[in-house]
Amino acid sequence: MDAIKRIQEMETALDAGAAAVSRMEEALDEMDRLKERIAALSAYYGSEEWFKDVEAHNEERLPPELKCGVLSEDLAYDLLTDARAQAIRMLETAAYLLKKL
């Protein structure tokens, strides 16, 4: 590869890497702000309180306009499993970068 092509390729890698690192920093900042709330959701989901709230919802003892997605089995489960999968992926990516950089 000649110098011009090599420099162009590395410049593209620099620009793409800088943009990705910036987006990752923003996403990690947001996760840092939300991590305690997500942990609280994890503790709530499937707890005795959660089952009581599901029962109250099923028996229509809650206001009909109350958003209750957290009482579905799928939404909270999907978020929690996705968050865990992303955490594992971040660890794998971090390990790769630490070994290669």
Secondary structure, DSSP 8 states (H G I E B T S, - for coil): --HHHHHHHHHHHHHHHHHHHHHHHHHHHHHHHHHHHHHHHHHHTTSHHHHHHHHHHHTT-S-TTS--GGGSHHHHHHHHHHHHHHHHHHHHHHHHHHHH-
